[in-house]
Amino acid sequence: MSKRNKIIYWIATLWMSLGMAATGIVQLMKVKEGQGGVDTMNHLGYPVYLLTLLGICKILGIIAILIPRYPLLKEWAYAGFFFMMGGAIFSHIAAGGSITEALPALLLLVLTVVSWYFRPAERKLILVNFSK
């Protein structure tokens, strides 16, 4: 892996982790206002108890991506982040919000894809072809 790709990976991964941690903590604390808070969930039509599930999944996903080894777990974490942020973007648009309301989720989605794409080989899931 080139030095350039390693730098891109770590910058994207750290920014993604910080964003997921910040929103995950806000969701676990059930903050009333702010991105991902109780007011946002009410506006989108989701039950408030969903905040706890989202917050826990984000914190566990960050841990899975940052720890060494366990490539299958990392794939699941990246997939979870991708679907979580994709769902957030869709929810904001479907609820009649402007694209600017979905921008934080869009940024985290882009950082998730960039981090996944540029991850080092030791963090990738290697599939074995047994048909040969």
C-alpha positions in Angstrom: 0.0 0.0 0.0 1.4 3.4 -1.0 2.0 6.1 1.6 -0.6 8.3 -0.1 -3.3 5.6 0.2 -2.4 5.0 3.9 -2.7 8.7 4.6 -6.0 8.9 2.8 -7.3 5.9 4.8 -6.3 7.2 8.2 -7.6 10.7 7.6 -11.0 9.4 6.3 -11.2 6.7 9.1 -10.4 9.1 11.9 -12.8 11.8 10.7 -15.5 9.1 10.2 -14.8 7.7 13.7 -15.0 11.2 15.2 -18.3 11.9 13.4 -19.8 8.6 14.4 -18.6 8.9 18.0 -20.0 12.4 18.3 -23.4 11.5 16.9 -23.4 8.2 18.8 -22.8 9.9 22.1 -25.5 12.5 21.3 -27.9 9.7 20.5 -27.0 7.7 23.7 -27.5 10.8 25.8 -30.8 11.5 24.1 -30.0 15.2 23.6 -33.1 17.1 22.7 -31.7 19.4 20.0 -29.0 19.0 17.5 -28.1 16.6 14.7 -29.4 13.2 15.5 -31.2 14.3 18.7 -34.7 13.7 20.0 -36.2 16.6 17.9 -34.7 15.2 14.8 -36.1 11.7 15.4 -39.6 13.2 16.1 -39.4 15.3 12.9 -38.5 12.2 10.9 -41.3 10.1 12.5 -39.1 7.6 14.3 -39.5 6.5 17.9 -37.0 8.0 20.4 -35.9 4.5 21.7 -34.2 4.0 18.3 -31.6 6.6 19.4 -30.2 4.1 21.9 -29.8 1.4 19.3 -28.2 3.7 16.8 -25.8 5.1 19.4 -24.7 1.7 20.6 -24.2 0.4 17.0 -22.1 3.5 16.1 -19.8 3.1 19.1 -19.4 -0.7 18.5 -18.8 -0.1 14.8 -16.0 2.4 15.5 -14.3 -0.1 17.9 -14.6 -2.9 15.2 -13.1 -0.7 12.5 -10.2 0.7 14.6 -9.0 -2.5 16.3 -6.5 -4.7 14.4 -7.5 -8.0 12.8 -11.1 -9.3 12.5 -11.7 -8.4 8.9 -15.2 -9.9 8.7 -16.3 -7.8 11.7 -14.9 -4.7 9.9 -16.9 -5.5 6.8 -20.1 -5.7 8.8 -19.3 -2.4 10.6 -18.7 -0.7 7.3 -21.9 -2.1 5.9 -23.8 -1.0 9.0 -22.4 2.5 8.7 -23.2 2.6 5.0 -26.8 1.6 5.5 -27.3 3.8 8.6 -26.1 6.9 6.8 -28.0 6.0 3.6 -31.1 5.6 5.7 -30.5 8.9 7.4 -30.2 10.7 4.0 -33.3 9.0 2.7 -35.2 9.8 5.8 -34.4 13.5 5.7 -35.4 13.8 2.1 -38.6 11.7 2.5 -39.6 13.8 5.5 -39.5 16.9 3.2 -36.3 18.3 4.6 -33.8 20.1 2.4 -30.5 18.6 1.3 -28.7 20.7 3.8 -30.3 18.7 6.6 -28.9 15.5 5.1 -25.4 16.9 4.6 -23.9 15.6 7.9 -25.1 12.1 7.0 -23.9 12.5 3.4 -20.4 13.5 4.7 -20.3 10.5 7.0 -21.4 8.2 4.1 -18.6 9.6 1.9 -16.0 9.1 4.7 -17.3 5.6 5.2 -16.9 4.7 1.5 -13.4 6.3 1.3 -12.2 4.6 4.5 -13.5 1.2 3.2 -12.0 1.7 -0.3 -8.5 2.7 1.0 -8.2 0.2 3.9 -4.9 -1.7 4.1 -4.7 -5.3 2.9 -4.4 -6.6 6.5 -7.8 -5.0 7.2 -9.5 -6.6 4.2 -11.5 -9.7 4.1 -9.7 -12.3 1.9 -12.1 -14.8 0.3 -10.7 -18.2 -0.6 -11.9 -19.8 -3.9 -12.3 -23.5 -3.2 -13.7 -24.4 -6.6 -10.2 -24.8 -8.2 
